[in-house]
């Protein structure tokens, strides 16, 4: 296991002995602790140089706020996955100009189009440990909601101070179960434009059938460009804005990538759960994920039925459908892997050993025993509440959610900015504006009515005692209501609402609470009526969350000490902050798929073999013609007698890593991470080095497609690629 900064600080003698590199996602500043392992694996750069976030190569790596990306030219060109820009492609698509199907290539900077509202590129500038400022002596003495409020106030103060540097977005991230906190400062680039995306038959080739599968032949890449004001400052979209000049950008690999080669992924992994307690594992895999699979399956069916024959509605929901399908297959894959594993039994045994150690001495009992008991009871309480609220949470109409958020904003805006709830401060207004703007191209009334009917029918099937009386009253739901009456009620909501109008939604962002009170809009009226209950429920949640935060931090403190007592170390779970993971290009000798060995590379031949001309395997004819003619250009590999498309590696990645730059030992770009294999995605909870394989789109395929098929010669030139035939 890998060594965390916390453990290195507490137990420095272990740094050289136990910093084994077999799993985990490293904070850049940790890499010197595993310098020997990195060098042995094939890294040619100095590991100490990788700790500097404003130097190469870290200075070229960016976040899209849910996906990872990297600068690949001095003119702010950003490479990421096709599925990471999917919403922007859909947003700019119309039935008459379907960019999803046909792809998009801006022939000049002037023809690049704005990304979907709210799109951002975040360039990390600094990361500082601020634990002592978040959990000071006064805060540490508090519990429950008082503790949550104190932590939030401390976070807001640090963020406000950090964001005095105009154009930057700052946040505070928690590590090790909230034992440590880091302040992260990022340049927020607001003018993001779509530059190039291949046709859906390339960028999403194989669709949901091939998702999480191997062999894979998906050209999952696209390009954004970052723009700033003429003065080089972060600015909203404007015609006179200019391309951002990054301090560093990645260059394409000069040497061919081969089996066994060192690779490392630089990106922003979302969440892993390898330190969860047994009760959390049980609740997740035996209740939460099965219900999620059922709900997503139903939601997809409803959307498919409601959008049938309506091209505009299909485009509006394309991104949501893609996301739901991705999560659905992910969760089902985890459930299948869990059913074949002994994960829960091992977790129980590990936790029993921890509890035995925590009561083995008087010092341990005083330090850890009470909190280990407390966390179990608190988690049970939290899980019970989540189960009770599950159908209600699904039943709330989408426009009701919008109305509640807008009305909450109006309430918070009556307070001084520093006293507002996080998420409703002045710094958050651009996100609200992007949200209400984006609804225009992501919402269709007929589809929302169909979803509401399904979800409310599920909710109303519960016994009355299990339903929320305030919600029922606010929305006009009555006992014994027939399906026909429910449909009529839903119709009346949408007949009365003006939230489907962009101008109305935008105007509401500046309204006072009093202006909502007399509204005839069903969703706005309900938001006002539910506000007191919403705040009471939030206070109860925060009371419980504060107790859990305190107990969970103590649990992690105990786990670290326990593992140290056995000569083991603890690495931090992923939390959407910049991480580095490394491994090697390799297949799986013991893995088969339809009788085919898991070789490390797939090639263009597989595209031709899979192509059907329709549906998920609708490869563009121009691409198939180039493959048939063996037009490989300089990107062909003699040993493969083709161009590599995707490759496997032993990189420890998860959601959020999509679009991560994958570099070779010299720090050159060799691909983009975009997926994992179905039987290894449970590694979010239970890492298995033998099974874990990440899937990357090979940079040679990207360049081949751009040169030989799409004619993106100007972009290749911009990236410094020599375009020999």
N, C-alpha and C positions, 0 to 999 in steps of 0.2 A: 504494500500500500504506500501511498504518497504522504509526504510530510507537509503539514499546514504551517503557515507563518505563526499561528498561535502556539502550536506545539514546539516549533523551533525556539520561540521566545521562552516558553516555560521549561523546556528540556533541551538546551543547546547541545548537550553531549550526544544526543541521538541523531544529530543532523547528518553526519556522514555514515552512520551505521545502518540506518533504516530508511533512507530516502530511496526506496525501491520504486522503479518506474513501471508499474504493471497496469495501472488504471487511474482514472481521475482527470479532472480538468484544471490545469494549473493557472493560478494567478501569475502574470508575467514576472512580478517581483520575486516569485519563488524559484524561478528557473536556475539560478546559481546553485541551489541546493542539490540539483540533479545534473550538474554540468557533466560529470563523468558519464552518466547514462546517456545523455544527449549526444555527446561526442562519440561514444561507442556505437550508438545507433546510426550515426552518419551525418550529424549536423556539422557543417563546416564553419558556420558563424560562431562568434564568441557568445556563449549563453548569457554573459553579463550584459551584452549589448541589447538583448531582447527584453531587458527589464525597463528600458527607457521608452515610455509611451509616446514621446514626441520625437523619437528617432526611428530609423529604419530597422525592421519593417513595420513595427507597431503603429507608427505614424500614418501608415497607408491604410490601416484597417478601420472600418467604420461600422456603425449600427444603423439599421433602418427602423429601429423600434419594433422588433419582432423577427427580423431577419438580419443576417450579417452581409457585409459587402466590403469592397476595397477599391481604392483609387488605382487606375491602371494607365493614366496618362497625366502629363503636367497641366492639362486643361480640364481637370475635374471630372473626367469620365470614370464612371463607377460600374464595376462588374458585380453581378449578383445572379441569383436564380430566376428563371422565368416565372416560377410560381410565386416568387417574392414581389414581382411587379404585376402579377396577374390582375389585381384590382385596378391598377392604372391602365392596363390595356383594355379591360372591360369598360372602364369609365369613359374612355375615348372612342369606344366602339358604338356603332349604330347599325340598325338592320341594313342600311345602304352602304356602310363602310365598316365591315366586320373585321377589325384589327386582330381579334382573337384568332379567327380562322386563317386570315391571310398574312399575319405578321405586320411589323411596322419597321421602317427604316427611314430616318430623317437624313436626307441627302446633304443637308447643310445644318448648321446650328440654328439658323433662322426657322427651320421647319420642325425643330424639336417641339414637342407638345407638353403642356403641364401635366404632371403626374396627378393621381387622384387627390382630392382635397385632404389636407392633413399629412401628406407625405413629407417625411423628414429624412435628412442625413445627419447623423450625429458623429462628430469627430472628437474622440476623447483627448482631453488636454492635460488632465491631472487626476490622480487618485490619492487620497490622503486618509490615514487612519484617524477617525474622530470618535472612537469609542468613549473616551473619557469625557467628551463634550455631550454625548447623547445619554449615557448612563452615568451621570454624576452622583455624588453622595446623596443629594436630595431626591433625585429620581429613583435611586436604588432602594430607598426606604419606602417607596410607594407600592401599591398593589392595585389590581383591577383597572377600572376606567381611569382613575387618577394617574396611574402609571402610563397608560396609553396616551393620555392627553399630554403628560409631561414630555414623553419621548417625541410626540408629534411636534410640540412647541419647540423643542430643541432642534429637531430636524428642520423645521420651517425657518428658524433663525439662521442656521448655517446655510441653508439654500438661498435665503434672501441676501445674505452677505456675499455669497459666491456669485449670484446673478447680478450683482452691481456691475460686473463686467458685461456690458450690454452685448446681446447676441449669443449668450451662452445659456445652456440648460444644465442645471445641477440637480443632483439627487443623492440620497443617502441609502446605501445598500447594506443589508444585514448579512452577516456570515456566521456559520457555526451555531445555528439556533439562536441568533441574536446575541451571541457573546461578543462579537466584534461588529463595528460599523465603519464604513468607508464613505467619504464624500467624493463623488465623481463629478467632474466638471467636463462638459462637452460643448463644443461649438455647434449650435443648432442651425443647420442650413435649411431654410424654409422654401426656397425656390428650387424645386426638384423637377426635372423634365425627363420625359421618356425619349430615349435616343434610338434604341433598336431592340426589337424582340422578334425572334424567328416565328414562323407560323406555328399554330397550335399543334400541328402534326409533327413538329420537331420538338418544341419546348415542352409539350405534354404527351409525347409519343408513348403509347402504352397505357395512358390514362390510369384509371383506378385498377384495371386488371393487373398491370405491372407494378403498381405502387407497392413499395416495400419488398419487391421481389428481385431475384437474380436468376438468369442473366437479364440485364437492363440495357436499353438503347435509347435513352431519353436525353435530348439536347437541352437540358434545364439551365439555360443561361439567358441573360438579357442585360441591357445597359441603361443606366440613368446618367444624367449629368447634373452636377451641383453648380448652382449659380448664386452670386452675391452681388451686392451693390457695386457701382463703379469704384467706390472707395474701399472695396474688399470686405464690407461688413455683411453680417447676416441680414437678409431683407426678404420681404414678401415678393411674390412674382411681379416683375416689371419688365417691360420690353428693353429698357436700357441696362438691365443687369448683365453681368459678364460672368464667364466661367470662373469657378473657384480654382485658385492655384494651390494645390496641396503642398505641404512641405516635402512629402515623399509619395512616391507611387511605385507600384510593383511592375516588374518587367517579366515578360514571358520567358520560360525556360529555354536555355541555349542547348542543353543536353537532353536527349530522349529519356523519358521515364521508363524504367524497366522493373520487372518483378524483383521484389526484395529491397527496392530503394527506400531510403528514409523519406518520410513526408511528415509535415506538421500542419495542423489546421488552426487558423487564427480567427476567432469570432466570438459571438455573444450567445453561448448556450443558455436556454431558458431555465428549466428546473430539472434537477434530479432529486431522488428521494431515498438515497441509500442509508440514511441515518434514521429512518422512521421506526417507530415502535411497532411491535407485533399487532396491536389493536388497530393501528392505522393501515397496516398491510391487509389485515382481514377485512376491515370496513371498505377499503378501496376495491379489492378484487372480488369480494363476495356481495357487495351491494352497489357501490358507486359506479364502477365501470360497467357492470351488467345493465344498470338502469340507463347509463349514458348511451350504450350501444342501442338499446331499445328506442330511446327517445330520438337519437340521430337517424335511425332507420325510418321511423315514422315521419320525421321532419322532411327527409329527402323525398319520401313518397308523396307527401302533400305538395311540396314545391313542384315536383315533376308533373303531378296532375294539374296543378293550377297554372303552370306556364306552358302546357302543351299547346302547340300551334301559335304561340305568342312570342315571336323572336325578340321583341324589345324586352319583355319580362324575363326571358331566358338570359339575356345579356346582363340585366340588372342583378340577377341572382347567381350568375356564373361563379363569381368569386366565393360567395357563401357556400354554394354547392360543392365547389372544389375543396374548401376547407373542411366542411362536414364529412365528405368522403374520406379525406385524409385522416381526420381524427377517428372516424368510425373504424377504419381498417387498423389504425394504430391500437385503439383500445381492444378490439377483438383479438388482435395479435398478442397483446399482453395477456389477455385472459387465457388464450390457448397455451401460451408458454407457462403461465402460472399453474394451470391445471396439470401440467406435466412435470412440475418442479416440486421441491421440498422447501420452498422459500419460507413459508410461514413457520414450519417446524424449526428451521435453522434460526429464524428471527426469535422465536420463543426461547430456544436454547441459549442464544447469545444474551438475550435480555435477562434470563434467569441467572446466568453467570454474573452479569453486571450487578444485579440486585444482591446476590450472595456476597460479592466483593464489597458492596456498599454497606453491608452490615457486619463485615468481618472484623472491624476494629471500631473502637469508640470514636476515633477521629473521623473515620469514614461515615459512621452513622450520623454524627453531628453535621457533617458537611453535605451529605447527599441523600440519606435514606428518606427523609420526609418528602422531599421534592420528587423523588422517584415514585412514591406512592401517589402524590398529588397529581402528577401529570396524567396518570392513568385515568383517574376519576374525572379530571377536567376534559380530557379527550372524549370520554364516553358522553359527557354532557353536550359537547359540541357536535358530535356525530348524531346524537338523538335529535337535536334541533334541526340539523341539515336534512335528516330524513323526513321530519314533520313538515318542513317548508318546501320539499322538492317539487311537488305538483303545483303548488302556488307559484313558485318561482318561474316555472315553465308557462303557467297560465297567463301571466301578465302580458298584455299586448305590447308590441314593440313601440307603438306611439304613446302608450301609457308610460313606458320607461323613459321616452324622450321628454314627456310632459313633467314627470317627476324630477328629472335632472334639471330642466330649465327652471322649474319653480324653486327647487333647492338653491339654484344659483341666485335667483332673485332674493331669497331670504338671506343668503350669505352676503350679498352685496350691500345689505343694510349695516354691516359691521365694518370696522377698520380692517384693512387687508390682512394684517398680521394675525387677527383673531378669527379669520375665516377658516373653515375646514379645508384641509389639504385637498386639492383637486378643484377648488372653487375660488381660487385667488385670481388676481389680475393676470398672473403668469399663465393661467389655464384658459383664458378667454380664446386665444387662437385655436385651441383644440375644440372648444365648443362650436366655434364658427365653422371649423372644418367638418365637424360632425353633422351639423344641421345642413350644411351645403351638400355633403356627400349623400344624404338621404334621397336627393333628387334622382340619382342614378343607381340606387340600391333598394328602392322600395316601390312596390306595386300594390295598390289597394286590394285587388282581387286575391293576390297571393297572401297578403296579410290576413284578410278575412278567412281564408281557408285554414291558415295556421291557427288563428284564434279559435275557430270552431273546433278543431281537433284538440287543442291543448285545454280549452275550457271544458270540453266534454269529459276529458280525462280527470280534470280537477273536480268537476261536479259529481263524478261517480263516487266520490268519497262520502262517508257518512257526514251528516251536517256538523257534528261535533268536531270533526277533523278539518273542516274548512275554516277560512278566516272570515268572520262575520263583517268586519270593517270593509274588506275588499269586496265581498258580495254586495253590501249596501252601496258602496261607492260606484260600482259598475252596474247596478240594477239587476243583479242575479237573484232569482227567487226560487224557493223550494218548488219542486214539481214542474219546473219549466220544461216544456217539450223541445225537441230539436228544432222544430219550425219556429217556436218562440225565441229560442236562442239565436237562430239565424237572423230573425227580425231585429233583435236587440243589437247584435253586432252591426248590422246594416245601419241602425240608427246612430251608432257611435261615429261611423265614418261619414254619414250624411251631415252630422253636426260639426265635425272637426275642420279646422283650417290649418292643422299641422302638416297637411300634405303640400302646403304652399310655402315655398322657400322664403318669400318676403315676410310672411307671417312669422315663421320660425326665427328668422334673423331679428325681426323687431322685438320678439319676446325676450331675447337675450339682454335687452336693455330695460325691461319692464320692472316695475316695483311689485311687491306681493299684493298690494291692494288692487292692481289692475287685473289680477287673475280671479279675484273673488266673484265677480259678476259674470264671468264668462259662460257662454252657452255651449262651449266646446266640451264634449263628454270626457275627453281625456284630461283636459285642464281642470275641470271640475273635480274629477276623481283625484288628481294629484293634490289639489288643495285639501280635499276631505281626508286623504290618507296621510297627510304630512305629520300630524301629531303622533300617529301610531308608528310611522316610519322612524321618527326620531327616538321614540321609546324603544323600538326594536334595536336600533343602532346602538343606543346606550347599553342595552343588555348584552349585545354582542361584544362591545368594547370592554365591558366589565369582565366577561369571560376571557376575551383575548388577552387582556392585561395579565390575568392570572396564568394563562397558558404561556405567555412570553417569558414570564419570570421562571416558571417551573421548567420550561423547555431549555432555557439557557443553562439551568442547573443540571438538567439531564445531560446536555452535551459536555458540560464541564466534567461531570462524573465519567462519561464515556471516554473522554480524552485521557483522564487520569488512569482509568482502568486499563485502557489499551497500552498506555505508557508503562504501566506496571508489568505488562507482558512483553515489553520490548516492541510494541507496534505503534504505528502512527495513524493519524486521521487527516484525510484531505477534505476540503470544503465541498459541499454540494454546489451544483451550478445555481446561479441566481441572476441570470441575464446580464452579467458583467463580463468584461473582456477576459478571455481564457485562452490557453494554449494547450493543445493535446498533440501527441506525436505517436508515430507507429511506422509500419512498413507496408508497402504494396504487396498484397498476398491474397491468394484465393483461399479456399477451404477444402483440404484434401478429403475430409469426411463428409462434405456436404454435396448433395445432388439435387438437381431440379429437372424433373422429367428425364432422368437418366443422364443428364449432362453434368460433368464435373465442374466445380466452381473455379474456373480459371480466372486469373486476376483482371483480364481485359476482355471487353466485348468489342466487336468491330462493325463496320458498315454493312457487312454481309448479313448480320442479324436484322438490320432494318429492312432490307429487301425480303428476307424470309418471313418477317412478321407482317409486312405491309399488306393491307387488304383493300385500300382505297376508300375506306369509309370508317366512321366511328373513331374509336381510340387509336386505331392504327392507320390513320389517313396521312401517310407520308406524302409531302409535296412531290409532284411529278418531276419537277426540276431536280430535286434531290435524288430521286430514284434513277433518273437519266445519268446523273454524274457518277453514281455508284456503278451502274451498269457499264459505263465507259471507262471505269477505273481511273477517273480523273482525280487522282490523289494529291497532285501537286507536291509540295515539299513536306507534306504531313503524313505520308504513308510510312509504314514500318515494315521493313523487309521480312522480319520473322513472322509477322501477322499477315503479310500479303494484303494489307488493307490499312485503314485509318482507325485507331482506337477510338471508341465512343465513350464508354464508361469504365471505371476501374474500382476495384475493391482495395481497402486498406484497413489496418487495425487501429483506426482512430476512434477515440471515445467521444462521441458527439451526441447531441439530442436536439429537440426542437429549439429553434433560435439560431442553431448553427447553420441553417440553410443559407447558402450563399457564402459561407466561410471560404476565405482564400486558403487553398492547399498549396504549400510551398515545398520545394525540395531542399536538400541540405545546404544549398547556396542562398536560399531565400528567394528563389525564383518561382513564379506562378506556374503550377502544373495542372491545376484544375480547381473546380468549385464543389464543395460538399453539398449534397442535396437530399440524401436519404440514407436509410439503413436497411438491413434485411429483417424480414418479419419475425424470425425466431430469436432475434437479438435485441429487439426494441425494449424488452423487459429490463434491459441494462439500466434504464432510468432508476430502477429499484434494486436490481440484482446483477451487478456486472459479472460477465463471464468472458474471459479473454479468448477462450477457444471458439466461442460463437460470434463474438462481436465483430461486425464488419460494417464499415461505412461505405457508401456509394458516392462516387464523384464523377462529374462530367469532365472528361479529359480536355485539357486546353487545346490539344491538337485537333480534336473534333470541332471545337468552337471556331478555331481559325479556318479549318477546312470549309465548314458550312458558310462562314462569312465571306470567304474568298470565292469558292467554287460554285456556290448556289445563290447566295443572297446579294452578292456584289457590294459588300460593305467595305470597299477598298480604302475609302478615306478614313474609316475607323481603324483599320489595320495599320495604315500609315501613321495615324496618330499614336498608336500603341507601340510604334517602333518595330513592326513586324515586316520582314522582307518577304515580298510576295512573288517568289520564284514560281514558275510553272512546273 
